[in-house]
Amino acid sequence: MDYQYDLFVIGAGSGGVRASRIAASKGFKVGVAEASALGGTCVNIGCVPKKLFVYGSEYSHVADQARGYGWEFTPPTFNWTTLRDNKTKEIERLNGIYKNLLENPGVTIHKGVGKLLDAHTVQVGDDVITSERILIAVGAEPFVPDVVGRELALVSDDMFYLDQLPSSILIVGGGYIAVEFAGICNGLGVTTTLMYRGDKLLRGFDDDVREFATEEFAKSGINVELNSDIAKIEKEGDQKRVTLVDGRTLIVGEVLYATGRKPKTAGLNLEAVGVETTSNGAIVVDNAYRSSIDSIYAVGDVTDKVQLTPVAIKEAMALIGYWFDGIEPSLDYDNIPTAVFCQPPIGTVGLSEQEADKRGFDIDVYQTDFRAMKHTLSGAQERSFMKLIVDRGSDRVLGAHMVGDYAGEIIQGLGIAIKAGATKAHFDSTVGVHPTSAEEFVTFSAASLKKR
């Protein structure tokens, strides 16, 4: 059968763009459907604008801490519209770059929502398009639980385009997005409460990291409420009245739900076509990212494996390697370096102490916390935390974890070392860069061993 395309991609986010432009450069005739802005969640309403907001929010702390270094400022003022609109200009610039990335190798962009009609057919608006292969890369969307008054709450997508900042905000959730926006709002002068129904924030991270980071969030001025949840949200003038499960009430300017993201598969017509999904809508794929229908593939957050932009890009590249070079995909989902851009930031790679125990490793745990040199003069009480998980039998470093300034930058280098199989002896024999916080990772001694 003659198809209009060799590959048709639904979703022009990080994974979809990478797969389509590389496939086109290798000779495939490629089309892409995108209903929103090019670049997907990361570029438009995720990693990029959020990191810009993190940078913006950090300046309030810098201004305060500079006095210890001899700098005096008149009381600083913050203009929300300047940050918001400058961010939007940068995102629009990036949208243009993504458009060129697609069009230069010959990818045809179809504006609209893609919907499957059968194993080789997609409908975009009034257009019916056929393709030998179909790749679904639509990502994920915010999940809000079924709470009375949920329509009054914001989700993370909304935060990037608010007309004005509220004077106070209640952020519900305990993951990446919740703690990052808590730091952003707190830094921008918003009275911030972070509420989570569990007893510890950041589920899935090392327990010591979770506890240490939570203490630092509270120290920075964020009101952290654990073991708490919302029963009802009501409008009260231009404020929100929030009734908690325990009967307490709070009056806040806005409520932000950051309670996770679910695969954005509603409306794709997957069930009718026979594409298998999990209970939360994620597309089930094999090691070659093929769904239950041979001609339909999926990468990125829509598969709900690891919801990180670089993972979606790696999966797309692995898929291209499989199609064009016959290389079996072998992405290691264990040793993925990642950062949480909360304040202070978190960087982590490899196994947590709890996961190492669960997998049966006999481990030594080295850890330390300290007040960074910068804050000996700044007056800030912020502390940093570092931790190494080491397999006793092989001396291999199984995991590295950090809470503190530049954690994301530092953990990238450690990610390479751990991916390469570095041992504690390798760390010990490496000369530290002095004076830095990072040198703590190569100076752990027996005195730093955690009693377990």
C-alpha positions as CSV (number, residue, x, y, z in Angstrom):
1,M,0.0,0.0,0.0
2,D,1.2,3.5,-0.7
3,Y,1.1,5.8,2.3
4,Q,1.3,9.6,2.4
5,Y,4.1,9.4,5.0
6,D,6.7,6.9,6.2
7,L,6.3,8.3,9.7
8,F,3.6,10.4,11.2
9,V,4.2,11.7,14.7
10,I,1.4,12.9,17.0
11,G,2.9,15.5,19.3
12,A,5.7,17.9,18.7
13,G,7.3,17.8,22.1
14,S,10.9,16.9,22.9
15,G,10.6,13.2,21.9
16,G,8.4,13.8,18.9
17,V,10.5,16.6,17.5
18,R,13.7,14.6,17.9
19,A,12.3,11.5,16.3
20,S,10.7,13.3,13.4
21,R,13.6,15.5,12.4
22,I,16.2,12.8,12.6
23,A,14.0,10.4,10.6
24,A,13.4,13.1,8.0
25,S,17.2,13.8,7.8
26,K,17.7,10.1,7.1
27,G,15.2,10.0,4.2
28,F,11.8,9.3,5.8
29,K,8.9,11.3,4.6
30,V,7.6,12.7,7.9
31,G,4.5,14.6,9.1
32,V,3.8,15.9,12.6
33,A,0.5,16.9,14.3
34,E,0.6,19.5,17.0
35,A,-2.4,21.2,18.5
36,S,-0.5,23.6,20.7
37,A,2.9,25.4,20.5
38,L,5.9,23.5,19.1
39,G,8.3,22.2,21.7
40,G,5.7,20.5,24.0
41,T,5.4,20.8,27.7
42,C,9.1,21.3,28.5
43,V,9.5,24.3,26.3
44,N,6.2,26.0,26.8
45,I,4.7,25.1,30.2
46,G,7.4,23.0,31.9
47,C,11.2,22.8,32.4
48,V,12.2,26.0,30.5
49,P,9.8,28.6,31.8
50,K,9.9,27.1,35.3
51,K,13.7,27.3,35.4
52,L,13.4,31.0,34.3
53,F,11.0,31.5,37.2
54,V,13.4,29.8,39.6
55,Y,16.2,32.2,38.5
56,G,13.8,35.1,39.0
57,S,12.8,34.0,42.5
58,E,16.4,33.5,43.7
59,Y,17.2,37.2,43.4
60,S,15.2,38.1,46.5
61,H,17.5,35.8,48.5
62,V,20.6,37.2,46.8
63,A,19.6,40.7,47.7
64,D,19.2,39.8,51.3
65,Q,22.3,37.7,51.6
66,A,24.6,40.3,49.9
67,R,24.6,42.5,53.0
68,G,27.1,40.2,54.7
69,Y,29.5,40.9,51.8
70,G,29.2,44.6,52.1
71,W,26.5,45.4,49.6
72,E,23.6,47.6,50.6
73,F,20.4,47.9,48.5
74,T,17.4,50.0,48.8
75,P,14.5,47.6,49.5
76,P,14.0,45.7,46.2
77,T,10.7,45.6,44.4
78,F,9.5,42.9,42.1
79,N,7.4,43.4,38.9
80,W,5.6,40.2,38.0
81,T,4.6,41.3,34.5
82,T,8.2,41.9,33.5
83,L,9.2,38.4,34.5
84,R,6.1,36.8,32.9
85,D,6.3,38.7,29.6
86,N,10.1,38.3,29.2
87,K,9.6,34.6,29.8
88,T,6.9,34.5,27.1
89,K,9.2,36.3,24.6
90,E,11.9,33.7,25.2
91,I,9.4,30.8,24.8
92,E,8.2,32.3,21.5
93,R,11.8,32.5,20.3
94,L,12.2,28.8,21.1
95,N,9.0,28.0,19.3
96,G,10.6,29.5,16.2
97,I,13.7,27.4,16.6
98,Y,11.6,24.2,16.9
99,K,9.7,25.2,13.7
100,N,13.0,25.5,11.9
101,L,14.3,22.2,13.4
102,L,11.3,20.5,11.8
103,E,11.0,22.3,8.5
104,N,14.7,22.4,7.6
105,P,15.0,18.6,7.1
106,G,11.6,18.5,5.4
107,V,9.0,17.6,8.1
108,T,5.5,18.7,7.3
109,I,3.7,20.3,10.3
110,H,-0.1,19.7,10.6
111,K,-1.7,22.1,13.1
112,G,-4.4,20.3,15.2
113,V,-5.2,17.4,17.4
114,G,-4.2,14.0,16.0
115,K,-6.7,11.1,16.4
116,L,-6.1,7.5,15.3
117,L,-8.6,6.0,12.9
118,D,-6.8,2.7,12.4
119,A,-3.3,1.2,12.5
120,H,-2.1,3.4,9.6
121,T,-4.5,6.4,9.6
122,V,-4.6,9.6,11.6
123,Q,-7.2,12.4,11.4
124,V,-6.1,16.0,12.1
125,G,-9.0,18.3,11.8
126,D,-10.7,17.6,8.5
127,D,-7.5,15.9,7.1
128,V,-7.2,12.1,7.0
129,I,-3.6,11.1,6.8
130,T,-2.0,7.7,6.2
131,S,1.4,6.6,7.3
132,E,3.4,3.3,7.4
133,R,4.5,4.1,11.0
134,I,2.8,6.2,13.6
135,L,4.6,7.5,16.7
136,I,2.6,8.9,19.6
137,A,4.5,11.4,21.7
138,V,1.8,13.6,23.2
139,G,3.2,13.7,26.7
140,A,1.2,14.1,29.9
141,E,-1.1,16.6,31.6
142,P,-1.8,17.8,35.1
143,F,-3.9,15.5,37.3
144,V,-6.3,17.0,39.8
145,P,-8.2,14.7,42.2
146,D,-12.0,14.8,42.4
147,V,-12.3,17.5,45.1
148,V,-15.3,19.7,45.6
149,G,-14.5,23.1,44.0
150,R,-11.6,21.7,41.9
151,E,-12.6,24.1,39.1
152,L,-11.4,27.0,41.3
153,A,-7.9,25.6,41.5
154,L,-4.9,26.3,39.3
155,V,-2.6,23.7,37.7
156,S,1.0,24.3,36.8
157,D,0.1,25.2,33.2
158,D,-1.7,28.3,34.6
159,M,1.1,29.6,36.6
160,F,3.1,30.8,33.6
161,Y,0.4,33.3,32.5
162,L,-1.2,34.6,35.6
163,D,-2.5,38.2,35.3
164,Q,-1.0,38.9,38.7
165,L,0.6,37.0,41.5
166,P,-1.6,36.3,44.5
167,S,-0.6,37.5,48.0
168,S,-0.8,33.9,49.3
169,I,-1.0,30.5,47.8
170,L,-1.7,26.9,48.9
171,I,0.2,24.4,46.8
172,V,-1.1,20.8,47.1
173,G,1.3,18.0,46.3
174,G,4.7,16.6,47.3
175,G,6.6,16.0,44.0
176,Y,8.9,17.9,41.7
177,I,6.4,20.4,40.5
178,A,4.9,21.1,44.0
179,V,8.2,21.8,45.7
180,E,9.6,23.8,42.8
181,F,6.6,26.1,42.6
182,A,6.7,26.5,46.4
183,G,10.2,27.8,46.1
184,I,9.3,30.1,43.2
185,C,6.3,31.6,44.9
186,N,8.1,32.0,48.3
187,G,11.0,33.7,46.5
188,L,8.7,36.1,44.7
189,G,7.2,37.2,47.9
190,V,4.0,35.1,48.0
191,T,3.0,33.7,51.4
192,T,3.3,30.0,50.6
193,T,1.9,26.9,52.1
194,L,2.9,23.5,50.8
195,M,0.5,20.7,51.7
196,Y,0.9,17.0,51.1
197,R,-1.3,14.1,52.3
198,G,1.7,11.9,53.1
199,D,4.2,12.1,55.9
200,K,7.2,12.9,53.6
201,L,7.6,15.0,50.5
202,L,9.3,13.8,47.3
203,R,8.2,10.1,47.2
204,G,10.8,8.0,45.4
205,F,13.8,10.0,46.5
206,D,16.2,8.9,49.2
207,D,14.6,9.3,52.7
208,D,17.5,11.4,54.1
209,V,17.2,13.7,51.1
210,R,13.4,14.0,51.6
211,E,13.8,14.8,55.3
212,F,16.7,17.2,54.9
213,A,15.1,19.1,52.0
214,T,11.8,19.5,53.9
215,E,13.6,21.1,56.8
216,E,15.3,23.5,54.4
217,F,12.0,24.4,52.7
218,A,10.5,25.3,56.1
219,K,13.7,27.2,57.1
220,S,13.3,29.3,53.9
221,G,9.8,30.5,55.0
222,I,7.6,27.9,53.3
223,N,4.8,26.6,55.6
224,V,5.0,22.9,55.1
225,E,1.9,20.9,56.1
226,L,2.2,17.1,56.0
227,N,-0.5,14.5,56.6
228,S,-3.0,17.1,55.4
229,D,-5.4,17.2,52.5
230,I,-8.2,19.4,51.0
231,A,-11.9,18.4,51.4
232,K,-13.5,21.5,49.6
233,I,-12.6,24.7,47.9
234,E,-15.0,27.7,47.8
235,K,-14.8,31.2,46.4
236,E,-14.9,34.0,49.0
237,G,-14.7,37.3,47.3
238,D,-11.4,37.4,45.4
239,Q,-10.0,34.8,47.7
240,K,-10.4,31.0,48.1
241,R,-11.8,29.4,51.3
242,V,-10.2,25.9,51.7
243,T,-11.7,23.4,54.1
244,L,-9.3,20.6,55.0
245,V,-10.1,17.0,55.8
246,D,-9.5,17.6,59.5
247,G,-12.1,20.5,59.5
248,R,-9.7,23.4,59.5
249,T,-10.2,26.3,57.1
250,L,-7.7,28.4,55.3
251,I,-8.2,31.6,53.3
252,V,-5.7,32.0,50.4
253,G,-5.4,34.0,47.2
254,E,-5.0,30.9,45.0
255,V,-4.9,27.1,45.3
256,L,-2.4,25.3,43.0
257,Y,-2.8,21.5,42.5
258,A,0.6,19.9,41.7
259,T,-0.5,16.3,42.3
260,G,1.2,14.6,39.4
261,R,0.7,14.2,35.7
262,K,-1.1,11.6,33.7
263,P,-0.5,10.5,30.1
264,K,-2.5,12.7,27.7
265,T,-4.2,9.9,25.8
266,A,-7.9,10.9,26.1
267,G,-9.3,11.6,22.7
268,L,-6.6,9.6,20.8
269,N,-9.1,6.8,20.1
270,L,-6.6,4.2,21.3
271,E,-9.1,1.7,22.5
272,A,-11.0,1.6,19.3
273,V,-7.8,1.0,17.3
274,G,-6.7,-1.7,19.8
275,V,-3.7,0.1,21.4
276,E,-3.2,-1.4,24.9
277,T,-3.1,1.1,27.8
278,T,-2.6,0.9,31.6
279,S,-5.2,1.9,34.2
280,N,-4.0,5.5,34.1
281,G,-4.0,5.8,30.3
282,A,-0.3,5.1,29.6
283,I,0.5,3.4,26.3
284,V,2.1,-0.1,26.9
285,V,5.2,-0.5,24.8
286,D,7.9,-3.2,24.4
287,N,11.7,-2.7,24.5
288,A,11.5,-1.2,21.0
289,Y,8.8,1.3,22.0
290,R,6.2,-0.6,19.9
291,S,2.6,-0.7,21.2
292,S,0.3,-3.6,20.9
293,I,-0.3,-2.6,17.3
294,D,2.9,-3.3,15.2
295,S,2.8,0.0,13.3
296,I,2.2,2.3,16.3
297,Y,5.0,3.3,18.6
298,A,5.2,5.6,21.6
299,V,7.9,7.5,23.5
300,G,8.1,9.9,26.4
301,D,5.7,10.8,29.2
302,V,2.8,9.1,27.4
303,T,4.4,5.7,28.3
304,D,4.7,6.8,31.9
305,K,8.1,5.2,32.4
306,V,10.3,8.2,33.6
307,Q,8.7,11.6,33.0
308,L,11.8,13.6,32.1
309,T,12.5,15.5,28.9
310,P,16.0,14.0,28.3
311,V,14.5,10.5,28.7
312,A,12.0,11.2,26.0
313,I,14.8,12.4,23.7
314,K,17.0,9.3,24.5
315,E,14.0,7.1,23.8
316,A,13.4,8.8,20.4
317,M,17.1,8.4,19.5
318,A,17.0,4.7,20.5
319,L,13.9,4.2,18.3
320,I,15.6,5.9,15.4
321,G,18.7,3.7,15.9
322,Y,16.4,0.6,15.9
323,W,14.6,1.6,12.7
324,F,17.6,2.7,10.7
325,D,20.5,0.7,12.1
326,G,18.9,-2.3,13.7
327,I,20.4,-1.4,17.1
328,E,18.3,-2.9,19.9
329,P,17.2,-0.2,22.3
330,S,19.0,-0.6,25.7
331,L,18.3,2.6,27.6
332,D,19.3,2.2,31.3
333,Y,16.5,3.6,33.4
334,D,18.4,3.0,36.7
335,N,21.2,5.6,36.4
336,I,19.4,8.6,35.2
337,P,20.8,11.9,36.7
338,T,18.0,14.2,37.7
339,A,17.5,17.5,39.5
340,V,14.7,19.1,41.3
341,F,14.9,22.9,41.0
342,C,13.5,23.6,44.4
343,Q,15.3,26.0,46.8
344,P,17.8,24.6,47.8
345,P,18.0,22.3,44.7
346,I,18.3,18.6,44.8
347,G,20.5,16.4,42.5
348,T,20.4,12.7,42.5
349,V,21.6,9.7,40.4
350,G,21.5,6.0,40.9
351,L,20.0,4.1,43.8
352,S,18.7,5.5,47.0
353,E,19.7,3.8,50.3
354,Q,16.2,2.3,50.5
355,E,16.3,1.0,46.9
356,A,19.8,-0.5,47.4
357,D,18.5,-2.3,50.5
358,K,15.4,-3.5,48.7
359,R,17.6,-4.9,45.9
360,G,19.7,-6.9,48.3
361,F,23.0,-4.9,48.1
362,D,25.3,-5.0,51.1
363,I,26.1,-1.3,51.3
364,D,28.1,1.4,53.1
365,V,26.5,4.8,53.3
366,Y,28.6,8.0,53.5
367,Q,26.9,11.3,54.2
368,T,27.5,14.8,55.5
369,D,25.7,18.0,55.9
370,F,27.3,21.4,56.4
371,R,26.9,25.1,56.0
372,A,28.4,26.1,52.7
373,M,31.3,28.7,52.8
374,K,29.1,31.3,51.0
375,H,26.8,31.4,54.0
376,T,29.4,32.0,56.6
377,L,29.2,35.7,55.6
378,S,25.7,35.8,54.0
379,G,24.1,35.1,57.4
380,A,21.8,32.5,55.8
381,Q,21.2,29.4,57.9
382,E,20.9,27.2,54.8
383,R,22.8,23.9,54.9
384,S,23.9,21.4,52.2
385,F,23.6,17.6,52.3
386,M,25.6,15.0,50.3
387,K,25.4,11.2,50.3
388,L,27.1,8.2,48.6
389,I,25.7,4.7,48.4
390,V,28.6,2.1,48.0
391,D,28.4,-1.6,47.4
392,R,30.7,-3.2,49.9
393,G,31.5,-6.2,47.7
394,S,32.6,-4.4,44.6
395,D,33.3,-0.9,46.0
396,R,31.1,0.4,43.2
397,V,29.2,3.6,43.8
398,L,25.5,2.8,43.4
399,G,24.1,6.3,44.1
400,A,24.9,9.9,44.8
401,H,22.6,12.4,46.3
402,M,22.8,16.1,47.1
403,V,20.7,19.0,48.5
404,G,22.3,22.4,48.1
405,D,23.5,25.1,45.7
406,Y,24.4,23.8,42.2
407,A,23.2,20.3,42.9
408,G,21.9,19.9,39.4
409,E,25.2,21.0,37.9
410,I,27.3,18.8,40.2
411,I,25.2,15.6,39.8
412,Q,25.6,15.7,36.0
413,G,29.3,14.9,36.3
414,L,28.7,12.3,39.0
415,G,26.2,10.7,36.6
416,I,28.9,10.0,34.1
417,A,31.1,8.5,36.8
418,I,28.4,6.2,38.1
419,K,27.3,5.3,34.6
420,A,30.9,4.3,33.9
421,G,31.0,2.1,37.1
422,A,33.2,4.2,39.2
423,T,34.2,2.8,42.6
424,K,34.6,4.6,46.0
425,A,38.4,4.2,45.4
426,H,38.1,6.2,42.2
427,F,36.3,8.9,44.1
428,D,38.9,8.9,46.9
429,S,41.8,9.1,44.4
430,T,40.3,12.1,42.6
431,V,41.7,15.5,43.7
432,G,39.0,17.8,44.9
433,V,38.4,21.3,43.6
434,H,39.0,23.5,46.6
435,P,37.2,25.4,48.0
436,T,33.9,24.0,46.7
437,S,31.0,22.0,48.0
438,A,31.5,19.4,45.3
439,E,34.8,18.3,46.8
440,E,32.9,16.7,49.6
441,F,32.0,13.9,47.2
442,V,35.7,12.9,46.9
443,T,36.7,13.4,50.5
444,F,34.3,11.1,52.3
445,S,36.2,9.1,55.0
446,A,35.3,6.5,57.5
447,A,34.2,9.3,59.8
448,S,31.3,10.0,57.4
449,L,29.9,6.4,57.5
450,K,26.3,6.4,58.5
451,K,25.4,4.1,61.3
452,R,22.7,1.7,60.0
